[in-house]
Amino acid sequence: LMRPLRGCRGRGVVVGTVTLCLAAGWALQTPGGVSLVVPQPNINATVAQNILLSVEYSCRGVATIEWKHVSSWGTTKIAEWKSGNYVNISTVYKDRVTTFENGSIQLQNVGMRDAGYYFITVTEEYGTNTYGTIIVNVYEIIYEDLHFVAVVFAFLAAVSAILICFMWLCNKSLHLFQKKTAHKLTASTTEEIELETIEC
């Protein structure tokens, strides 16, 4: 009884190993599988800036890329395209979005409403898909620099006004001094003439 069991076990191990190898080979040959890398999942931008929502996908078949924007104002489809085929950009983003073959998009002239979550879905023709998310924060331009410039300008204007007043006072003082000197000179010349007249 023992020998036939060993033979069955040996055959079972061989059949199991062959089945496992065939399954592994079939899995490796089956088309499919898509991967996505999001190198910068968080982007900070200021109003009117251009931003690049950078991704890199890879797959064996033809992929469909879809971008959506989700914020407190709602969900908006930005663009959808097939690699090497059509590009469909929504009318809201028509003049502001540039698409790239690697799945990335560039958003131009961002505003406060562009803040939020950007979702990318890459779907392969065999049905496999993967997702990625980028968070975009948009800030208004800080006018501290302009405030600093205004303060410096006011300070320089005040210094200029003080210098102009000082120069005006110096000029007036100089005129008064010249008048007094001229008056003294005429007075002393008159005295000399009178003295000469008396001596004669």
LUMDORO-666718 format. One record per residue: residue in one letter; x, y, z of N, C-alpha, C in turn. Coordinates in steps of 0.02 Angstrom, whole numbers, padded with zeros to 5 digits, always signed. Layout:
! LUMDORO-666718
AXYZXYZXYZ...
! end
This chain:
! LUMDORO-666718
L+00040-00060+00000+00000+00000+00000+00043+00063+00000M+00100+00060+00031+00142+00119+00038+00171+00141-00029R+00191+00094-00071+00224+00113-00134+00177+00150-00181P+00116+00129-00191+00072+00167-00235+00059+00238-00210L+00055+00246-00144+00043+00313-00117+00102+00359-00133R+00162+00330-00125+00221+00371-00141+00221+00391-00215G+00201+00346-00258+00197+00361-00329+00146+00416-00343C+00088+00413-00309+00037+00464-00318+00062+00532-00293R+00096+00529-00237+00123+00593-00211+00173+00622-00260G+00216+00580-00286+00266+00603-00334+00234+00633-00395R+00182+00598-00421+00146+00625-00478+00110+00689-00461G+00082+00693-00401+00045+00753-00378+00092+00814-00373V+00152+00801-00348+00201+00856-00342+00221+00879-00412V+00233+00833-00457+00253+00850-00525+00196+00889-00559V+00134+00863-00554+00077+00896-00585+00067+00965-00554G+00073+00970-00488+00066+01035-00453+00118+01085-00476T+00180+01061-00482+00235+01105-00504+00223+01129-00576V+00203+01083-00620+00191+01101-00689+00133+01150-00693T+00080+01139-00655+00022+01184-00654+00043+01253-00630L+00083+01255-00577+00106+01318-00550+00148+01355-00602C+00193+01320-00636+00235+01352-00687+00193+01378-00745L+00143+01338-00766+00099+01360-00820+00059+01422-00800A+00035+01423-00738-00004+01481-00714+00040+01543-00710A+00101+01534-00686+00147+01591-00682+00164+01617-00752G+00175+01571-00799+00189+01592-00868+00130+01627-00899W+00070+01601-00886+00009+01633-00913+00001+01703-00884A+00014+01711-00818+00008+01777-00785+00058+01826-00814L+00118+01803-00829+00169+01847-00857+00153+01866-00929Q+00121+01821-00966+00106+01836-01035+00042+01876-01044T-00002+01875-00993-00065+01910-00999-00053+01985-01004P-00078+02016-01057-00069+02088-01062-00106+02123-01007G-00081+02179-00986-00114+02216-00932-00063+02242-00882G-00088+02278-00834-00044+02306-00783-00026+02377-00801V-00043+02423-00758-00028+02493-00770+00000+02522-00705S+00051+02563-00711+00081+02595-00651+00081+02670-00661L+00079+02706-00606+00077+02779-00607+00121+02806-00551V+00161+02855-00568+00204+02888-00519+00185+02962-00517V+00175+02988-00456+00160+03060-00446+00218+03089-00406P+00267+03121-00439+00327+03144-00403+00314+03202-00355Q+00264+03244-00370+00250+03302-00326+00176+03303-00310P+00155+03269-00254+00084+03264-00239+00054+03327-00207N+00096+03376-00191+00071+03438-00160+00105+03498-00193I+00064+03543-00221+00091+03601-00257+00064+03665-00227N+00109+03712-00212+00089+03779-00189+00101+03828-00246A+00050+03869-00260+00055+03917-00315+00024+03983-00294T+00042+04036-00330+00011+04101-00319-00033+04118-00379V-00079+04163-00368-00127+04182-00420-00089+04205-00484A-00115+04184-00542-00088+04201-00608-00026+04162-00627Q-00007+04113-00587+00052+04072-00601+00032+04013-00645N+00080+03985-00683+00069+03923-00720+00096+03865-00680I+00058+03810-00676+00081+03753-00636+00080+03690-00679L+00127+03645-00665+00132+03581-00699+00111+03526-00651L+00057+03490-00669+00035+03432-00630+00070+03372-00661S+00127+03355-00632+00172+03307-00663+00158+03236-00640V+00151+03190-00688+00144+03118-00674+00183+03080-00727E+00191+03015-00715+00224+02972-00764+00190+02903-00759Y+00159+02882-00814+00126+02816-00812+00161+02769-00861S+00150+02704-00849+00175+02654-00897+00126+02596-00898C+00116+02569-00958+00073+02510-00966+00091+02476-01031R+00066+02414-01039+00082+02376-01099+00037+02395-01158G-00025+02409-01143-00073+02424-01195-00083+02499-01205V-00137+02516-01238-00155+02586-01248-00193+02609-01187A-00175+02667-01160-00205+02692-01099-00249+02752-01112T-00301+02759-01071-00344+02819-01072-00329+02858-01008I-00313+02922-01016-00297+02965-00959-00354+03013-00948E-00375+03020-00885-00429+03066-00868-00409+03107-00807W-00418+03173-00811-00404+03218-00755-00470+03250-00732K-00479+03253-00665-00536+03288-00636-00512+03334-00580H-00549+03388-00571-00535+03435-00517-00593+03434-00468V-00576+03424-00404-00628+03423-00352-00611+03477-00300S-00660+03521-00288-00650+03575-00238-00717+03589-00205S-00718+03640-00164-00781+03659-00130-00833+03684-00180W-00811+03702-00241-00858+03725-00293-00887+03667-00332G-00862+03606-00322-00888+03548-00357-00835+03509-00393T-00857+03461-00434-00812+03419-00473-00816+03438-00546T-00758+03448-00577-00755+03467-00647-00707+03420-00684K-00730+03395-00741-00686+03355-00783-00642+03403-00823I-00577+03392-00820-00531+03437-00854-00516+03412-00925A-00490+03351-00929-00470+03325-00994-00471+03249-00993E-00478+03221-01053-00474+03148-01062-00443+03135-01130W-00396+03088-01133-00366+03071-01197-00338+03000-01195K-00331+02972-01256-00299+02907-01264-00229+02920-01290S-00182+02880-01265-00113+02889-01286-00108+02880-01362G-00081+02931-01395-00073+02930-01467-00136+02944-01506N-00190+02964-01473-00254+02976-01507-00282+03045-01490Y-00348+03047-01483-00383+03110-01472-00368+03141-01404V-00379+03206-01398-00376+03241-01334-00440+03280-01327N-00476+03268-01273-00540+03302-01261-00533+03345-01198I-00529+03410-01208-00522+03457-01151-00589+03492-01141S-00611+03496-01079-00676+03527-01065-00674+03602-01082T-00731+03631-01099-00734+03701-01121-00710+03749-01067V-00720+03731-01004-00698+03775-00949-00622+03784-00949Y-00586+03732-00971-00513+03732-00969-00481+03738-01039K-00521+03749-01090-00499+03745-01159-00435+03785-01173D-00432+03846-01151-00374+03889-01166-00321+03888-01112R-00331+03848-01060-00286+03851-01002-00248+03786-00989V-00263+03733-01027-00232+03668-01012-00192+03643-01072T-00132+03618-01056-00090+03584-01105-00079+03513-01081T-00089+03463-01125-00080+03393-01106-00014+03367-01133F+00014+03317-01098+00077+03287-01117+00070+03211-01123E+00112+03180-01164+00108+03108-01176+00117+03066-01113N+00155+03091-01065+00167+03051-01004+00109+03055-00955G+00055+03091-00973-00004+03097-00930-00007+03162-00892S+00046+03202-00893+00047+03266-00856+00004+03318-00892I-00017+03368-00854-00051+03426-00883-00021+03489-00854Q-00022+03543-00894-00002+03608-00869-00064+03652-00867L-00073+03685-00809-00130+03730-00798-00103+03801-00796Q-00128+03843-00841-00102+03911-00847-00146+03961-00811N-00114+04013-00785-00149+04070-00756-00199+04048-00701V-00173+04015-00650-00216+03987-00598-00249+04043-00556G-00309+04029-00532-00345+04075-00488-00362+04039-00423M-00395+04074-00378-00413+04045-00314-00459+03984-00322R-00501+03984-00374-00547+03928-00385-00511+03865-00409D-00448+03872-00428-00410+03813-00452-00380+03773-00394A-00386+03798-00334-00361+03760-00276-00405+03698-00267G-00376+03645-00240-00414+03585-00227-00376+03522-00245Y-00414+03468-00258-00385+03403-00273-00391+03389-00348Y-00336+03365-00376-00335+03346-00447-00324+03270-00450F-00374+03236-00478-00371+03163-00483-00356+03142-00554I-00308+03097-00560-00293+03067-00626-00310+02993-00623T-00343+02970-00675-00359+02898-00682-00328+02875-00748V-00287+02823-00744-00257+02793-00804-00287+02724-00811T-00324+02714-00866-00358+02651-00879-00329+02618-00941E-00307+02556-00933-00279+02520-00990-00336+02488-01030E-00323+02474-01093-00375+02447-01136-00402+02380-01112Y-00364+02343-01071-00387+02279-01045-00426+02286-00980G-00437+02348-00959-00479+02359-00900-00442+02375-00836T-00376+02366-00835-00338+02382-00775-00332+02458-00768N-00340+02483-00707-00332+02556-00698-00296+02572-00633T-00271+02632-00630-00238+02657-00571-00253+02731-00562Y-00244+02756-00501-00265+02824-00484-00207+02862-00452G-00210+02928-00458-00162+02972-00425-00196+03036-00405T-00169+03069-00354-00198+03132-00328-00144+03183-00319I-00159+03245-00338-00114+03302-00325-00156+03356-00291I-00131+03382-00236-00165+03436-00200-00132+03502-00220V-00174+03549-00241-00149+03615-00262-00175+03668-00215N-00130+03706-00186-00147+03763-00144-00131+03827-00182V-00179+03872-00187-00168+03935-00223-00174+03992-00174Y-00124+04036-00174-00122+04093-00128-00124+04158-00166E-00154+04208-00136-00155+04275-00166-00086+04306-00158I-00071+04352-00204-00005+04385-00202-00002+04428-00139I+00051+04420-00102+00060+04460-00040+00091+04527-00059Y+00059+04580-00035+00081+04647-00054+00129+04678-00003E+00162+04636+00037+00210+04663+00086+00267+04698+00051D+00289+04671-00005+00344+04702-00043+00324+04772-00067L+00262+04778-00092+00239+04843-00115+00232+04892-00056H+00211+04866+00001+00205+04907+00061+00274+04933+00081F+00325+04890+00079+00393+04909+00095+00417+04964+00047V+00404+04955-00018+00424+05005-00068+00389+05071-00055A+00324+05069-00037+00288+05131-00022+00317+05167+00038V+00336+05129+00090+00365+05159+00150+00433+05191+00133V+00474+05156+00095+00540+05183+00075+00531+05246+00032F+00483+05244-00014+00469+05302-00056+00448+05362-00014A+00403+05351+00035+00381+05405+00079+00439+05433+00119F+00482+05389+00143+00541+05411+00182+00587+05454+00138L+00601+05431+00077+00644+05469+00032+00613+05536+00013A+00547+05537+00004+00513+05600-00012+00518+05649+00047A+00511+05624+00109+00518+05667+00168+00589+05694+00174V+00638+05652+00163+00709+05675+00166+00722+05727+00112S+00695+05715+00052+00703+05763-00003+00671+05830+00015A+00612+05829+00045+00578+05891+00064+00619+05929+00117I+00646+05892+00165+00687+05924+00218+00749+05955+00186L+00782+05920+00140+00842+05947+00108+00826+06009+00066I+00769+06007+00032+00748+06066-00008+00736+06126+00037C+00702+06115+00094+00691+06169+00142+00757+06196+00169F+00803+06151+00185+00868+06171+00211+00906+06213+00160M+00904+06191+00097+00938+06229+00044+00905+06298+00035W+00839+06300+00040+00804+06364+00033+00824+06412+00089L+00827+06385+00151+00849+06426+00208+00921+06450+00199C+00964+06406+00177+01034+06425+00164+01038+06480+00112N+00998+06474+00060+00997+06524+00006+00974+06591+00033K+00920+06592+00074+00894+06654+00104+00946+06685+00149S+00978+06642+00190+01030+06668+00236+01087+06699+00197L+01106+06667+00143+01160+06693+00102+01142+06761+00072H+01079+06768+00047+01056+06832+00020+01056+06886+00074L+01033+06869+00135+01033+06919+00189+01104+06939+00207F+01149+06890+00210+01219+06905+00225+01250+06949+00172Q+01235+06935+00108+01261+06976+00053+01234+07047+00057K+01170+07055+00075+01141+07122+00080+01174+07161+00136K+01183+07129+00195+01216+07163+00251+01287+07183+00233T+01322+07137+00201+01391+07151+00181+01393+07209+00131A+01348+07208+00083+01345+07261+00033+01327+07327+00067H+01281+07327+00115+01262+07387+00151+01320+07415+00191K+01358+07369+00224+01417+07392+00263+01469+07422+00217L+01479+07389+00159+01528+07416+00111+01508+07485+00087T+01446+07496+00071+01424+07562+00047+01429+07613+00103A+01415+07591+00164+01420+07637+00222+01493+07657+00233S+01538+07609+00230+01609+07626+00242+01637+07667+00184T+01615+07654+00123+01637+07694+00066+01612+07766+00073T+01551+07775+00097+01524+07842+00108+01563+07878+00162E+01581+07842+00216+01621+07873+00269+01689+07895+00244E+01721+07853+00202+01786+07871+00175+01781+07934+00131I+01727+07936+00092+01718+07994+00048+01708+08056+00091E+01668+08050+00145+01656+08107+00189+01721+08128+00222L+01761+08081+00244+01825+08097+00276+01871+08133+00228E+01874+08107+00167+01916+08140+00117+01892+08213+00104T+01827+08221+00102+01800+08287+00091+01817+08333+00148I+01814+08308+00209+01829+08349+00268+01903+08367+00267E+01946+08319+00252+02018+08333+00251+02035+08386+00199C+02001+08385+00145+02013+08435+00093+01994+08503+00121
! end
